[in-house]
Amino acid sequence: MSQRSFGPFDLDLATGELRRNCRRVRLQPLLSRLLVELASRPGELIARDELARKLWPAGLHVDYENSLNNAVARLRRILGSRWIATLPKRGYRFQGARTGGARRRADPAAERAWRRARHFWNRTTIPDLQRAVAASRESIAIDPGYAPAHAGLADACILLGDEILGGMDPRNALAEAEAAARRALEIDGDCAEALAALGMVAWRLHWDWDSAERYLRASIAIQPEYATSRLYYAWLLLARNRRREAEAEVFQAWELDPVSSFVGTNVGWVLYTGRRFSDAIARMRETLVLNEHYAMAHLPLGLSLQHSGRVAEAVPLLAKGVALAGGAAPYYRAALGLALAASDQVAPARKILESSGAFDRAIVHLGFGETGFALDCLEQAVLEGSSHLAYLEADPMFDALRGERRFQRIARNIGLR
């Protein structure tokens, strides 16, 4: 057989062409040859010196030991660590492959619709996320067996149910995301995108932190180069107050997708929650150079400026974020209300307070120094299933409440303590 399939991958042994979920994965020639050598003999130990002889011509001056180690490490970063087993000082064994025909290729029209969905998803405004939902559903209608389309629908619903953006009721959005991700896994049990989505659902809908971490780690193991799973994992680590690990994951996501405004902005979020306000400001300025109209970048920038005592600079930036995101985006309006209240612009801040949900009202009350009202709103937010409560222990804006018993009880109720 000239075909090897493993997890979401298909490898043509004759050409060295690798596909993941029917989409080509570009490999350097050396890595392609190494993968073909390993996958041609699944389950068999292949000695290190044999691999070295086949990969590098005789007489070529190469440090075979280090070169082979590096090649295997690079291949694992692309495939995930599960497929290549190391037998120390002896060699490597390829495991888990199955022979036979390649998995069915997706309908080209379905793949095009899926790519449109990912494009809209990366823009992260409510209208664009709604377009991502529509494009994902179009892809599913064309090819119901295309797992990435179901996973893409899950991702769009996850962001629409996030309090930063709004657009859907969080519980309904996350329930739809869960159903779509599970359908993707029924089609492809190694769909990294679906596993990452289930990780988000586990903690934001069910407050099941341990299951969330298992799903996200499984996603990363299958597809280490998928920036979104690392970004989601960074959010989870941040919520659990594991800041150093969160920084490592978000910077890894940024390395994998350095031109994404969404990923770059999340680097700023992690720096902001780590009280590294000057670093967050610098990072967000860089992101806005790439895309000055990217709404979300204005949030960590404005909040970092405010926490640095530069509230007069923060207000117009946060107001611009509201305008770019659309006036209905609740968290943007709450962040602006916080800055307005802190700068004694009482009337406009109160106007935002009167038209916000419980979690967002808590933020504005904090701007007025009204801690009792803020705690009342946070307790109501628990009843409403606000997913943004997950960041209570991380977000600097709640520092004034950390000594309050009611705040500590809220944190315990959602599994943060």
C-alpha positions as CSV (number, residue, x, y, z in Angstrom):
1,M,0.0,0.0,0.0
2,S,1.3,3.5,-0.9
3,Q,-1.0,5.2,1.7
4,R,-0.6,5.6,5.5
5,S,-3.4,7.2,7.5
6,F,-3.0,8.2,11.2
7,G,-5.3,10.4,13.2
8,P,-6.2,13.3,11.0
9,F,-3.3,12.7,8.7
10,D,-2.9,10.9,5.3
11,L,0.6,10.3,3.9
12,D,1.4,9.3,0.3
13,L,4.5,7.1,0.7
14,A,5.4,7.5,-3.0
15,T,5.4,11.3,-3.1
16,G,5.8,12.2,0.6
17,E,2.8,14.4,0.4
18,L,1.1,14.8,3.8
19,R,-2.5,16.0,4.3
20,R,-4.3,16.8,7.5
21,N,-8.1,16.6,7.2
22,C,-7.6,16.5,3.5
23,R,-5.6,19.8,3.5
24,R,-1.9,19.7,2.4
25,V,0.7,20.2,5.1
26,R,3.9,21.6,3.8
27,L,7.0,19.7,4.9
28,Q,10.7,20.4,4.2
29,P,12.2,17.6,2.0
30,L,14.3,16.2,4.9
31,L,11.2,15.9,7.1
32,S,9.2,14.4,4.3
33,R,11.8,11.7,3.7
34,L,12.1,11.0,7.4
35,L,8.3,10.6,7.8
36,V,8.1,8.3,4.8
37,E,10.9,6.1,6.2
38,L,9.2,5.8,9.6
39,A,5.6,5.4,8.3
40,S,6.7,2.8,5.7
41,R,7.4,0.3,8.5
42,P,4.7,1.0,11.2
43,G,5.3,-0.7,14.5
44,E,8.9,-1.7,13.6
45,L,12.0,-0.3,15.4
46,I,14.2,1.5,12.9
47,A,17.7,2.0,14.1
48,R,19.2,5.5,14.3
49,D,22.2,4.7,12.1
50,E,19.9,3.2,9.4
51,L,17.8,6.4,9.3
52,A,21.0,8.5,9.2
53,R,22.3,6.5,6.2
54,K,19.0,6.9,4.3
55,L,18.6,10.6,5.1
56,W,22.2,11.8,4.4
57,P,24.4,10.7,1.5
58,A,27.6,8.9,2.3
59,G,30.6,11.2,2.6
60,L,28.5,14.2,3.6
61,H,29.9,15.8,6.7
62,V,27.0,16.0,9.1
63,D,26.6,15.7,12.8
64,Y,24.2,12.8,12.4
65,E,23.3,12.5,16.1
66,N,22.1,16.1,16.6
67,S,20.7,16.4,13.1
68,L,18.5,13.3,13.5
69,N,17.4,14.5,17.0
70,N,16.5,17.9,15.6
71,A,14.6,16.4,12.6
72,V,12.5,14.1,14.8
73,A,11.8,17.0,17.1
74,R,10.6,19.2,14.3
75,L,8.5,16.4,12.8
76,R,6.8,15.9,16.2
77,R,6.0,19.6,16.5
78,I,4.1,19.2,13.2
79,L,2.4,15.9,13.9
80,G,2.2,15.8,17.6
81,S,4.2,13.6,19.9
82,R,2.0,10.5,19.9
83,W,3.0,9.0,16.5
84,I,6.8,8.6,16.9
85,A,8.1,6.6,19.8
86,T,11.7,6.8,20.9
87,L,13.7,3.8,22.1
88,P,16.6,5.5,23.8
89,K,20.0,4.9,22.1
90,R,18.4,2.5,19.7
91,G,16.0,4.2,17.3
92,Y,12.4,5.1,16.6
93,R,9.1,3.3,16.0
94,F,6.1,4.8,14.1
95,Q,2.9,3.8,15.8
96,G,-0.8,4.1,15.2
97,A,-0.8,4.2,11.4
98,R,-3.4,2.2,9.3
99,T,-3.0,1.1,5.7
100,G,-5.7,1.6,3.1
101,G,-7.2,4.4,1.1
102,A,-7.0,8.0,2.1
103,R,-10.0,9.5,3.9
104,R,-12.6,11.1,1.7
105,R,-11.6,14.5,0.4
106,A,-13.9,17.4,1.4
107,D,-16.1,18.9,-1.3
108,P,-14.2,21.9,-2.6
109,A,-17.1,24.2,-2.1
110,A,-17.4,23.1,1.5
111,E,-13.7,23.8,2.1
112,R,-14.1,27.3,0.5
113,A,-17.0,28.1,2.8
114,W,-15.0,26.8,5.8
115,R,-12.1,29.1,4.8
116,R,-14.5,32.1,4.7
117,A,-15.7,31.2,8.1
118,R,-12.2,31.2,9.5
119,H,-11.5,34.5,7.9
120,F,-14.5,36.1,9.5
121,W,-13.8,34.4,12.9
122,N,-10.3,36.0,13.0
123,R,-11.9,39.5,12.7
124,T,-13.8,38.9,16.0
125,T,-16.6,41.5,15.7
126,I,-20.2,40.4,16.3
127,P,-21.2,40.9,12.6
128,D,-18.1,39.0,11.5
129,L,-18.7,36.1,13.9
130,Q,-22.3,35.9,12.7
131,R,-20.9,35.6,9.2
132,A,-18.6,32.9,10.4
133,V,-21.6,31.0,11.8
134,A,-23.4,31.3,8.5
135,A,-20.4,30.2,6.4
136,S,-19.8,27.2,8.7
137,R,-23.4,26.2,8.3
138,E,-23.1,26.6,4.5
139,S,-20.0,24.3,4.6
140,I,-21.9,21.7,6.7
141,A,-24.9,21.9,4.3
142,I,-22.6,21.2,1.3
143,D,-20.7,18.4,3.0
144,P,-22.2,17.2,6.4
145,G,-19.2,14.9,6.9
146,Y,-16.6,17.7,6.9
147,A,-15.4,17.8,10.5
148,P,-13.5,21.2,10.3
149,A,-16.8,22.9,9.4
150,H,-18.5,21.6,12.5
151,A,-15.5,22.6,14.6
152,G,-15.5,26.1,13.0
153,L,-19.2,26.5,13.9
154,A,-18.2,25.6,17.5
155,D,-15.4,28.2,17.5
156,A,-17.7,31.0,16.2
157,C,-20.4,30.2,18.9
158,I,-17.7,30.2,21.6
159,L,-16.7,33.8,20.8
160,L,-20.3,35.0,20.3
161,G,-21.0,33.7,23.8
162,D,-18.0,35.5,25.3
163,E,-18.8,38.6,27.4
164,I,-16.1,40.6,25.6
165,L,-18.1,40.4,22.4
166,G,-21.7,39.3,23.1
167,G,-24.0,38.5,20.3
168,M,-25.5,35.4,21.8
169,D,-26.7,34.3,25.2
170,P,-23.6,32.6,26.7
171,R,-25.4,29.4,27.7
172,N,-27.1,28.9,24.4
173,A,-24.0,29.8,22.5
174,L,-21.8,27.3,24.4
175,A,-24.5,24.6,24.2
176,E,-24.5,25.0,20.4
177,A,-20.7,25.0,20.4
178,E,-20.7,21.7,22.4
179,A,-23.1,20.0,20.0
180,A,-21.1,21.1,17.0
181,A,-17.7,20.0,18.5
182,R,-19.1,16.6,19.4
183,R,-20.4,16.1,15.9
184,A,-16.9,16.9,14.6
185,L,-15.4,14.3,16.8
186,E,-17.9,11.7,15.7
187,I,-16.6,12.3,12.2
188,D,-12.9,12.6,13.1
189,G,-11.9,11.4,16.6
190,D,-8.6,13.3,16.3
191,C,-10.0,16.6,15.3
192,A,-7.8,19.0,17.3
193,E,-10.1,22.0,16.6
194,A,-13.1,20.2,18.1
195,L,-11.1,19.0,21.1
196,A,-10.0,22.6,21.8
197,A,-13.6,23.8,21.5
198,L,-14.8,21.2,24.0
199,G,-12.1,22.4,26.3
200,M,-13.6,25.9,26.2
201,V,-17.1,24.6,26.7
202,A,-16.1,22.4,29.7
203,W,-15.0,25.4,31.8
204,R,-17.1,28.2,30.5
205,L,-20.4,26.3,30.5
206,H,-19.9,23.5,33.1
207,W,-17.1,25.0,35.3
208,D,-15.3,21.6,34.8
209,W,-11.7,22.8,34.9
210,D,-10.0,19.4,34.9
211,S,-11.9,18.1,31.9
212,A,-11.2,21.4,30.1
213,E,-7.5,21.0,30.6
214,R,-7.5,17.4,29.4
215,Y,-9.3,18.4,26.2
216,L,-7.0,21.3,25.5
217,R,-3.8,19.3,26.2
218,A,-5.1,16.5,23.9
219,S,-5.7,19.1,21.1
220,I,-2.2,20.4,21.4
221,A,-0.7,16.9,21.4
222,I,-2.5,16.1,18.1
223,Q,-1.8,19.4,16.4
224,P,0.9,21.4,18.2
225,E,1.0,24.0,15.4
226,Y,-2.7,25.0,15.9
227,A,-2.4,28.4,17.4
228,T,-6.1,28.6,18.6
229,S,-5.8,25.6,20.9
230,R,-2.7,27.2,22.6
231,L,-4.6,30.4,22.9
232,Y,-7.6,28.7,24.5
233,Y,-5.2,26.9,26.8
234,A,-3.6,30.2,27.8
235,W,-7.1,31.5,28.7
236,L,-7.7,28.5,30.9
237,L,-4.3,28.8,32.6
238,L,-4.9,32.5,33.1
239,A,-8.3,31.9,34.7
240,R,-6.7,29.4,37.1
241,N,-4.0,32.0,38.0
242,R,-1.2,30.0,36.4
243,R,0.3,33.1,34.9
244,R,3.7,31.9,33.9
245,E,2.2,28.9,32.0
246,A,-0.4,31.2,30.4
247,E,2.3,33.5,29.2
248,A,4.3,30.6,27.7
249,E,1.2,29.3,25.8
250,V,0.1,32.7,24.5
251,F,3.5,33.6,23.2
252,Q,3.7,30.2,21.5
253,A,0.4,30.9,19.8
254,W,1.8,34.3,18.7
255,E,4.9,32.6,17.3
256,L,2.7,30.3,15.3
257,D,0.4,33.1,14.0
258,P,2.4,36.3,14.3
259,V,0.2,38.4,12.0
260,S,-3.1,37.6,13.7
261,S,-4.5,40.7,15.4
262,F,-6.6,38.4,17.5
263,V,-3.6,36.4,18.8
264,G,-1.5,39.6,19.2
265,T,-4.2,41.2,21.3
266,N,-4.4,38.2,23.5
267,V,-0.7,38.6,24.2
268,G,-1.7,42.1,25.5
269,W,-4.5,40.6,27.6
270,V,-2.1,38.2,29.3
271,L,0.4,41.0,30.0
272,Y,-2.4,43.2,31.3
273,T,-3.7,40.6,33.7
274,G,-0.1,40.0,34.9
275,R,0.0,43.8,35.8
276,R,2.7,44.3,33.2
277,F,0.9,47.4,32.0
278,S,3.7,49.1,30.1
279,D,4.5,45.9,28.2
280,A,0.8,45.4,27.4
281,I,0.6,49.0,26.1
282,A,3.7,48.5,23.9
283,R,2.3,45.2,22.5
284,M,-1.1,46.8,21.7
285,R,0.5,49.7,20.0
286,E,2.3,47.2,17.7
287,T,-0.9,45.4,17.0
288,L,-2.7,48.6,16.1
289,V,0.1,49.5,13.7
290,L,-0.8,46.3,11.8
291,N,-4.5,47.0,11.9
292,E,-5.6,50.3,13.4
293,H,-9.3,49.4,13.1
294,Y,-9.0,46.2,15.1
295,A,-11.6,46.8,17.9
296,M,-10.4,44.3,20.5
297,A,-6.9,45.7,20.7
298,H,-8.3,48.9,22.2
299,L,-9.5,47.0,25.3
300,P,-6.2,45.9,26.9
301,L,-4.6,49.1,25.7
302,G,-7.3,51.3,27.3
303,L,-7.4,49.2,30.5
304,S,-3.6,49.2,30.9
305,L,-3.5,52.9,30.4
306,Q,-6.2,53.4,33.1
307,H,-4.4,51.1,35.6
308,S,-1.2,53.1,34.9
309,G,-3.0,56.2,36.0
310,R,-3.5,57.6,32.5
311,V,-7.3,57.5,32.5
312,A,-7.5,60.6,30.3
313,E,-5.7,58.7,27.5
314,A,-7.8,55.6,28.1
315,V,-11.2,57.1,27.6
316,P,-11.0,58.0,23.9
317,L,-9.3,54.7,23.1
318,L,-12.0,52.7,24.8
319,A,-14.7,54.9,23.1
320,K,-13.1,54.1,19.8
321,G,-13.2,50.4,20.7
322,V,-16.9,50.6,21.3
323,A,-17.4,52.4,18.0
324,L,-15.4,49.8,16.0
325,A,-17.0,46.8,17.8
326,G,-20.5,48.1,17.5
327,G,-22.4,49.8,20.3
328,A,-24.0,46.5,21.3
329,A,-20.7,44.9,22.4
330,P,-21.3,44.8,26.2
331,Y,-17.8,44.4,27.6
332,Y,-16.4,47.2,25.5
333,R,-19.2,49.5,26.9
334,A,-18.5,48.3,30.4
335,A,-14.8,49.0,30.1
336,L,-15.6,52.5,28.8
337,G,-18.0,53.0,31.7
338,L,-15.3,52.0,34.2
339,A,-13.0,54.7,32.7
340,L,-15.7,57.3,32.6
341,A,-16.7,56.7,36.2
342,A,-13.0,56.8,37.3
343,S,-12.6,60.2,35.5
344,D,-15.8,61.7,37.2
345,Q,-17.8,61.7,33.9
346,V,-20.8,60.6,35.9
347,A,-23.7,61.0,33.5
348,P,-22.4,59.0,30.6
349,A,-21.1,56.3,33.0
350,R,-24.5,56.0,34.6
351,K,-26.1,55.7,31.2
352,I,-23.9,52.7,30.4
353,L,-24.7,51.3,33.9
354,E,-28.4,51.4,33.3
355,S,-28.3,49.4,30.0
356,S,-25.8,46.6,30.9
357,G,-26.0,43.0,32.1
358,A,-25.0,42.0,35.6
359,F,-21.3,41.3,35.0
360,D,-20.9,44.5,33.1
361,R,-22.7,46.6,35.7
362,A,-20.3,45.2,38.3
363,I,-17.4,46.7,36.3
364,V,-19.0,50.1,36.1
365,H,-19.9,50.1,39.8
366,L,-16.2,49.5,40.5
367,G,-15.3,52.6,38.6
368,F,-17.5,54.5,41.1
369,G,-16.0,52.7,44.0
370,E,-19.3,51.0,44.8
371,T,-18.0,47.7,46.0
372,G,-21.3,46.5,47.5
373,F,-23.2,47.0,44.3
374,A,-20.4,45.4,42.3
375,L,-20.6,42.3,44.5
376,D,-24.4,42.2,44.1
377,C,-24.0,42.2,40.4
378,L,-21.3,39.5,40.4
379,E,-23.6,37.2,42.4
380,Q,-26.4,37.9,39.8
381,A,-23.8,37.1,37.1
382,V,-23.3,33.7,38.5
383,L,-27.0,33.0,38.2
384,E,-26.9,34.2,34.6
385,G,-24.0,31.9,33.8
386,S,-21.6,34.7,32.8
387,S,-18.6,33.0,31.2
388,H,-16.4,36.0,32.0
389,L,-16.6,35.3,35.7
390,A,-13.8,32.8,35.0
391,Y,-11.3,35.7,35.1
392,L,-12.2,37.0,38.5
393,E,-8.9,35.9,40.0
394,A,-6.9,37.3,37.1
395,D,-8.4,40.6,36.1
396,P,-6.8,43.6,37.8
397,M,-10.1,45.5,37.9
398,F,-11.3,43.2,40.6
399,D,-8.3,43.8,42.9
400,A,-10.4,46.0,45.1
401,L,-12.7,43.1,45.9
402,R,-10.2,40.3,46.7
403,G,-10.4,40.8,50.5
404,E,-14.2,40.6,50.5
405,R,-15.7,37.4,51.8
406,R,-18.5,37.6,49.3
407,F,-16.0,37.8,46.4
408,Q,-14.1,34.8,47.8
409,R,-17.4,32.8,48.0
410,I,-18.2,33.6,44.4
411,A,-14.8,32.4,43.3
412,R,-15.3,29.2,45.2
413,N,-18.7,28.6,43.7
414,I,-17.3,28.5,40.2
415,G,-14.3,26.3,41.2
416,L,-11.6,29.0,41.2
417,R,-10.7,28.3,44.9
